[in-house]
């Protein structure tokens, strides 16, 4: 089966590949699946979409929104009345964008001001933008491409009651001539920091009339007479189910981050395995990957990249399963809890993954020294492309609060004797009253860094922050603060940290569950276990102060020493496997497209080609007289 993988060219990386403890081709096959391997060369398989993130994120994000997120949202939130539109989008007859954000409102979706007022006389909804601040904006594909838009608007019935945010599938351009319909004013947002292959646009409605059937009515509908009816009676449950259905965007971003981080870590580790500087004598230079400081810079990021990759795949699988339940006509009222948990989990991990990939790419850039600053290295472009993941589908610092709100509600359930509502079992452990009474009991670094032991440390830490954050909210409540003020004043050092720990815990949890899969050979499981342990240990090392302050570790426990010793040991052990591990992550060279990270390791050969191919690099500048004049 491993013959389906690409044979790498011989070159300067061979010495590291030969000393690897596992066969990178088999690990790649087991990690990615045979279909994915077949796809990579040539680009003919349906998996092309994932690899496109590593080649040009503009294309993949645009297609992900218009060909994936839009039709899946229609299927999840609509009914059979809307399946024909979804099919035509998937067939390419229509193109559809996602119009939620407005000029003055983004993450606060409930503050959206676009209205959809039902008119009994025409039996249509009238979409209207009250002013420019309520214009839809940043919608990918809206600027020049989309014929339809998924528009989020406040639904108002003839009795003038506002029923909150609802979703409409709205025709905005004539598909025959691509001209916007009367009542719809569309423009492009203009040039951005990166991703300029994606036409982000803005849109203003002027009492634009659309048929009643444009309302995606799986959870709520309006009759011809203007009466509002909801299949899920509880407004919060209805909102929860909708939130879960709309989590695809954030979940996709975790995959984007994993893909961009993969390219960066492949480039950096391959480069550092070839680049030689200094050594034990003037006659011997070491590859910089052999230095402890460089291992500390890169190997935790290698572990995090594997963690992100495994997690994003599993989260997408769970989202798909949830969406199938949502589309079912059975047991609709039972999915609200799962929808809220998916929303909370994606609200925690989208920020976590985007911050993680941001740090990975930046450290990879710095690890490649001056050559990493060259545009041809791709590391600068990767950094710019990743930058938007910290903002779109919810600005990170705001979005992460939705996760902490859900977590605190679960903690409140525990304190009041109610069950923890965690269908995905991401926080089912918080009901264990004994967790916060536990102490650090390990005596060796090997025992400390076992994945299951590190997971136990995460559980304690999450409960510690749940307790501390909840108590802080109660203290502020006793002082007379209202709910809004309490949430605002418990973010720093409390709720934000809680949400990040929750995200790290779930990534660690899914990593461990993946390792336990029987498909792995023992040597593959061994190296993946090292990566899993390194990911968890590095995250927990940054929280050592909390373990000591919270009484989990004492001054005699030796916890800090054991944890740090274990990290250094793991980094040293991973040196021989690092190149093979990035070979598993690496796309073909023409996708990677960096002279620093090609599979044969011929860094200087490709750098020379890049520097010599442009004749202008050798020509006297047209403004040379200004140089001469300045000397005079």
ZAMARGU-4260 file (C-alpha; in steps of 0.2 Angstrom, whole numbers, plus 5000, padded with zeros to 4 digits):
<rodrens>
0) 5000/5000/5000 | 5014/5012/5004 | 5019/5011/4985 | 5005/5024/4982 | 5015/5038/4990
5) 5027/5048/4981 | 5045/5043/4981 | 5055/5057/4987 | 5071/5062/4978 | 5088/5059/4985
10) 5098/5073/4992 | 5104/5082/5007 | 5090/5076/5019 | 5094/5058/5016 | 5104/5055/5032
15) 5090/5061/5043 | 5077/5050/5033 | 5088/5035/5035 | 5089/5036/5054 | 5070/5038/5056
20) 5062/5026/5068 | 5047/5023/5056 | 5042/5023/5038 | 5035/5040/5033 | 5025/5033/5019
25) 5016/5021/5029 | 5012/5034/5043 | 5006/5046/5029 | 4995/5033/5022 | 4987/5029/5039
30) 4986/5047/5044 | 4979/5054/5028 | 4970/5038/5020 | 4974/5030/5003 | 4961/5041/4994
35) 4971/5057/5000 | 4987/5050/4994 | 4981/5045/4977 | 4974/5062/4975 | 4990/5072/4978
40) 4998/5067/4961 | 4991/5071/4949 | 4977/5084/4956 | 4962/5074/4950 | 4954/5068/4966
45) 4941/5076/4976 | 4953/5079/4990 | 4961/5093/4979 | 4951/5106/4990 | 4962/5103/5006
50) 4978/5104/4997 | 4973/5120/4989 | 4974/5128/5006 | 4993/5125/5005 | 4995/5132/4987
55) 4983/5147/4987 | 4972/5150/5001 | 4961/5163/4991 | 4955/5149/4980 | 4951/5137/4993
60) 4943/5149/5005 | 4932/5156/4991 | 4927/5138/4985 | 4925/5133/5003 | 4912/5146/5007
65) 4903/5146/4990 | 4903/5128/4986 | 4904/5120/5004 | 4898/5131/5018 | 4883/5139/5008
70) 4875/5124/5002 | 4878/5114/5018 | 4870/5128/5028 | 4855/5128/5016 | 4853/5109/5018
75) 4854/5111/5037 | 4843/5126/5040 | 4831/5124/5025 | 4818/5111/5020 | 4814/5102/5004
80) 4809/5119/4996 | 4827/5124/4996 | 4835/5108/4990 | 4834/5113/4972 | 4844/5129/4975
85) 4857/5119/4985 | 4859/5107/4971 | 4860/5121/4958 | 4874/5129/4968 | 4883/5112/4969
90) 4881/5110/4950 | 4888/5127/4947 | 4873/5135/4940 | 4872/5147/4954 | 4885/5154/4966
95) 4881/5158/4984 | 4890/5169/4997 | 4887/5170/5016 | 4881/5187/5022 | 4881/5189/5040
100) 4893/5203/5045 | 4889/5221/5044 | 4899/5237/5044 | 4896/5240/5062 | 4892/5223/5068
105) 4902/5207/5066 | 4904/5195/5081 | 4889/5201/5090 | 4877/5192/5078 | 4862/5197/5088
110) 4866/5215/5085 | 4863/5213/5066 | 4852/5227/5059 | 4847/5221/5042 | 4828/5218/5043
115) 4816/5206/5034 | 4799/5212/5036 | 4785/5200/5030 | 4772/5209/5019 | 4755/5200/5020
120) 4749/5209/5004 | 4763/5203/4993 | 4767/5187/5003 | 4785/5193/5002 | 4799/5197/5014
125) 4805/5215/5012 | 4824/5216/5015 | 4830/5233/5020 | 4847/5241/5025 | 4843/5255/5037
130) 4860/5264/5034 | 4878/5261/5028 | 4883/5254/5045 | 4870/5240/5042 | 4877/5236/5025
135) 4883/5218/5024 | 4901/5217/5022 | 4917/5205/5021 | 4906/5192/5012 | 4918/5181/5002
140) 4913/5180/4984 | 4900/5194/4985 | 4911/5207/4977 | 4911/5201/4960 | 4905/5183/4959
145) 4889/5177/4969 | 4872/5176/4961 | 4864/5172/4978 | 4868/5176/4996 | 4863/5168/5013
150) 4857/5184/5021 | 4855/5185/5040 | 4842/5197/5045 | 4830/5202/5059 | 4813/5194/5055
155) 4799/5205/5058 | 4780/5200/5057 | 4766/5211/5052 | 4762/5214/5070 | 4779/5222/5071
160) 4786/5209/5083 | 4805/5205/5080 | 4808/5187/5081 | 4827/5188/5080 | 4840/5183/5068
165) 4834/5172/5054 | 4842/5166/5038 | 4836/5169/5020 | 4843/5162/5003 | 4842/5178/4992
170) 4845/5180/4974 | 4856/5195/4972 | 4862/5195/4954 | 4854/5189/4937 | 4863/5173/4933
175) 4862/5177/4915 | 4870/5194/4914 | 4877/5195/4932 | 4870/5212/4935 | 4863/5215/4953
180) 4844/5215/4954 | 4835/5232/4957 | 4835/5236/4976 | 4852/5227/4978 | 4868/5238/4978
185) 4884/5228/4978 | 4902/5233/4978 | 4920/5226/4982 | 4929/5229/4998 | 4945/5233/4990
190) 4963/5227/4992 | 4967/5217/5008 | 4983/5212/5017 | 4982/5195/5008 | 4970/5184/5000
195) 4966/5196/4986 | 4960/5182/4975 | 4945/5182/4986 | 4932/5195/4981 | 4925/5201/4998
200) 4911/5213/4995 | 4898/5224/5003 | 4879/5224/5000 | 4865/5237/5003 | 4846/5232/5002
205) 4833/5246/4997 | 4817/5238/5002 | 4821/5223/4991 | 4806/5211/4990 | 4809/5192/4990
210) 4797/5177/4990 | 4791/5170/5007 | 4800/5154/5002 | 4817/5162/5003 | 4816/5160/5022
215) 4826/5144/5028 | 4812/5137/5038 | 4818/5121/5046 | 4817/5128/5064 | 4804/5142/5061
220) 4792/5148/5047 | 4780/5162/5043 | 4763/5157/5036 | 4755/5166/5022 | 4744/5176/5034
225) 4760/5182/5043 | 4759/5171/5058 | 4776/5165/5066 | 4778/5147/5069 | 4793/5138/5077
230) 4796/5119/5076 | 4808/5121/5091 | 4797/5131/5103 | 4811/5136/5115 | 4820/5151/5108
235) 4837/5147/5116 | 4836/5129/5109 | 4831/5135/5092 | 4846/5147/5093 | 4857/5133/5099
240) 4853/5122/5085 | 4856/5136/5072 | 4873/5140/5080 | 4878/5122/5078 | 4873/5122/5060
245) 4883/5138/5057 | 4899/5131/5065 | 4905/5125/5049 | 4915/5141/5045 | 4924/5140/5062
250) 4928/5122/5060 | 4934/5125/5042 | 4946/5138/5049 | 4954/5125/5061 | 4958/5115/5045
255) 4965/5130/5036 | 4976/5133/5051 | 4982/5115/5051 | 4986/5116/5032 | 4995/5133/5033
260) 5005/5127/5049 | 5010/5111/5040 | 5018/5121/5025 | 5027/5132/5037 | 5034/5118/5048
265) 5039/5108/5033 | 5049/5122/5026 | 5057/5126/5042 | 5063/5109/5048 | 5069/5104/5030
270) 5079/5120/5030 | 5086/5118/5047 | 5091/5100/5043 | 5102/5107/5029 | 5108/5123/5035
275) 5124/5122/5045 | 5132/5134/5057 | 5146/5132/5070 | 5151/5116/5077 | 5162/5108/5090
280) 5178/5113/5080 | 5182/5125/5066 | 5182/5110/5054 | 5165/5104/5058 | 5148/5112/5056
285) 5132/5106/5063 | 5115/5107/5055 | 5106/5119/5065 | 5092/5107/5069 | 5105/5098/5081
290) 5105/5113/5093 | 5094/5112/5108 | 5088/5130/5106 | 5082/5127/5088 | 5074/5110/5093
295) 5064/5120/5107 | 5059/5133/5094 | 5052/5120/5081 | 5048/5103/5089 | 5034/5109/5100
300) 5026/5117/5084 | 5028/5101/5075 | 5019/5092/5088 | 5005/5106/5088 | 5004/5105/5069
305) 5000/5086/5071 | 4988/5090/5085 | 4979/5103/5075 | 4978/5091/5060 | 4971/5077/5070
310) 4959/5088/5079 | 4952/5097/5064 | 4948/5081/5055 | 4939/5074/5070 | 4929/5090/5073
315) 4924/5090/5055 | 4918/5072/5057 | 4908/5076/5072 | 4900/5092/5063 | 4895/5081/5049
320) 4886/5069/5060 | 4878/5083/5069 | 4872/5090/5052 | 4864/5073/5047 | 4855/5073/5064
325) 4849/5091/5060 | 4843/5087/5043 | 4833/5072/5050 | 4814/5075/5054 | 4816/5064/5070
330) 4820/5070/5088 | 4823/5089/5083 | 4822/5094/5101 | 4836/5083/5107 | 4850/5091/5096
335) 4850/5108/5105 | 4863/5102/5118 | 4875/5095/5104 | 4873/5111/5094 | 4878/5122/5109
340) 4893/5111/5113 | 4899/5111/5095 | 4896/5130/5095 | 4906/5132/5111 | 4920/5120/5105
345) 4922/5129/5089 | 4922/5145/5098 | 4936/5140/5108 | 4947/5131/5096 | 4945/5143/5081
350) 4954/5156/5091 | 4966/5143/5098 | 4971/5136/5082 | 4973/5152/5073 | 4984/5159/5087
355) 4994/5143/5087 | 4996/5143/5068 | 5001/5162/5069 | 5015/5158/5081 | 5020/5142/5072
360) 5022/5152/5055 | 5031/5167/5064 | 5044/5155/5073 | 5047/5145/5057 | 5051/5162/5048
365) 5063/5167/5062 | 5071/5149/5062 | 5075/5151/5044 | 5085/5167/5048 | 5087/5180/5034
370) 5083/5168/5020 | 5066/5165/5028 | 5063/5184/5025 | 5064/5182/5007 | 5047/5182/4998
375) 5051/5166/4989 | 5052/5157/5005 | 5033/5159/5006 | 5034/5161/5025 | 5029/5179/5024
380) 5014/5175/5012 | 5009/5161/5024 | 5009/5173/5039 | 4998/5185/5029 | 4986/5172/5023
385) 4984/5165/5041 | 4982/5182/5048 | 4964/5183/5043 | 4960/5167/5053 | 4961/5177/5069
390) 4947/5189/5063 | 4934/5181/5051 | 4920/5170/5057 | 4922/5179/5074 | 4936/5190/5081
395) 4946/5179/5092 | 4945/5188/5109 | 4926/5191/5107 | 4922/5173/5100 | 4931/5164/5114
400) 4919/5172/5127 | 4905/5161/5120 | 4915/5146/5125 | 4918/5152/5142 | 4900/5156/5144
405) 4895/5139/5140 | 4908/5131/5151 | 4902/5142/5166 | 4884/5136/5163 | 4890/5118/5164
410) 4899/5122/5180 | 4884/5130/5187 | 4874/5114/5183 | 4887/5104/5193 | 4886/5116/5208
415) 4867/5115/5208 | 4866/5096/5206 | 4861/5096/5188 | 4868/5085/5175 | 4882/5091/5164
420) 4875/5094/5146 | 4890/5088/5136 | 4884/5076/5122 | 4901/5076/5114 | 4909/5072/5131
425) 4921/5086/5130 | 4918/5092/5148 | 4909/5077/5156 | 4923/5075/5169 | 4919/5092/5178
430) 4906/5083/5188 | 4919/5073/5197 | 4920/5081/5214 | 4937/5073/5217 | 4947/5082/5203
435) 4952/5097/5213 | 4957/5087/5228 | 4971/5078/5218 | 4989/5081/5219 | 5005/5079/5208
440) 5011/5061/5212 | 5023/5057/5198 | 5041/5054/5202 | 5049/5053/5185 | 5049/5063/5169
445) 5043/5048/5159 | 5028/5045/5170 | 5024/5064/5170 | 5024/5065/5151 | 5012/5050/5148
450) 4998/5057/5138 | 4985/5050/5149 | 4993/5059/5164 | 4995/5075/5155 | 4976/5074/5151
455) 4973/5072/5170 | 4983/5088/5173 | 4972/5097/5160 | 4956/5091/5169 | 4962/5098/5185
460) 4968/5114/5177 | 4951/5117/5169 | 4941/5114/5185 | 4953/5125/5194 | 4949/5139/5182
465) 4931/5135/5181 | 4930/5137/5200 | 4941/5153/5200 | 4931/5161/5186 | 4914/5156/5193
470) 4919/5163/5210 | 4925/5179/5202 | 4908/5181/5194 | 4899/5178/5210 | 4910/5191/5219
475) 4906/5204/5206 | 4888/5200/5207 | 4888/5203/5226 | 4895/5220/5223 | 4881/5224/5212
480) 4888/5222/5194 | 4875/5217/5181 | 4878/5202/5169 | 4886/5212/5156 | 4898/5220/5167
485) 4902/5203/5176 | 4906/5195/5159 | 4917/5210/5154 | 4927/5210/5170 | 4931/5192/5171
490) 4940/5189/5154 | 4958/5193/5158 | 4966/5180/5169 | 4950/5170/5170 | 4937/5167/5156
495) 4949/5169/5142 | 4962/5157/5149 | 4948/5145/5154 | 4942/5144/5136 | 4960/5141/5129
500) 4963/5127/5141 | 4947/5119/5136 | 4952/5120/5118 | 4970/5113/5122 | 4962/5099/5132
505) 4950/5093/5118 | 4965/5094/5105 | 4975/5083/5117 | 4960/5071/5120 | 4957/5069/5102
510) 4976/5066/5099 | 4976/5052/5112 | 4960/5044/5105 | 4968/5044/5088 | 4984/5036/5094
515) 4974/5022/5102 | 4967/5017/5085 | 4972/5000/5080 | 4978/5005/5062 | 4995/5011/5068
520) 5010/5001/5068 | 5019/5001/5085 | 5034/5012/5079 | 5021/5024/5072 | 5011/5024/5088
525) 5028/5027/5098 | 5032/5043/5088 | 5014/5050/5088 | 5014/5047/5107 | 5030/5058/5108
530) 5022/5072/5098 | 5006/5071/5109 | 5016/5071/5125 | 5026/5086/5119 | 5011/5096/5114
535) 5002/5093/5131 | 5018/5096/5141 | 5023/5112/5132 | 5005/5119/5135 | 5005/5114/5153
540) 5023/5120/5157 | 5016/5138/5153 | 5004/5135/5167 | 5016/5129/5181 | 5012/5144/5192
545) 4994/5139/5192 | 4998/5121/5198 | 5008/5128/5212 | 4996/5142/5217 | 4981/5130/5217
550) 4989/5117/5228 | 4991/5104/5215 | 5010/5104/5216 | 5020/5108/5231 | 5038/5114/5232
555) 5043/5096/5236 | 5034/5089/5221 | 5048/5092/5209 | 5034/5095/5195 | 5042/5109/5186
560) 5059/5100/5185 | 5051/5083/5179 | 5040/5092/5166 | 5054/5102/5159 | 5066/5088/5159
565) 5053/5078/5149 | 5051/5091/5136 | 5070/5092/5133 | 5071/5074/5132 | 5057/5073/5119
570) 5064/5086/5109 | 5081/5077/5108 | 5073/5061/5104 | 5063/5068/5090 | 5078/5075/5080
575) 5081/5059/5071 | 5062/5058/5066 | 5059/5076/5062 | 5062/5076/5044 | 5052/5060/5041
580) 5038/5068/5051 | 5037/5083/5040 | 5038/5072/5025 | 5022/5065/5031 | 5014/5082/5031
585) 5022/5089/5015 | 5013/5092/4999 | 5022/5089/4983 | 5036/5101/4979 | 5026/5111/4966
590) 5012/5114/4980 | 5025/5118/4993 | 5034/5130/4981 | 5048/5136/4993 | 5067/5135/4989
595) 5070/5132/5007 | 5059/5117/5009 | 5060/5106/4993 | 5061/5087/4996 | 5079/5085/4990
600) 5085/5098/5002 | 5095/5108/4988 | 5092/5124/4997 | 5106/5134/4989 | 5103/5127/4972
605) 5085/5134/4972 | 5090/5150/4980 | 5103/5153/4966 | 5090/5149/4953 | 5078/5162/4961
610) 5091/5176/4962 | 5097/5173/4945 | 5081/5171/4935 | 5076/5189/4935 | 5088/5199/4924
615) 5083/5215/4933 | 5092/5209/4948 | 5108/5212/4938 | 5104/5228/4929 | 5109/5246/4933
620) 5093/5254/4941 | 5084/5267/4930 | 5087/5280/4944 | 5106/5277/4945 | 5109/5296/4941
625) 5101/5300/4958 | 5114/5289/4967 | 5128/5298/4958 | 5120/5315/4961 | 5119/5311/4980
630) 5137/5308/4981 | 5141/5325/4974
</rodrens>
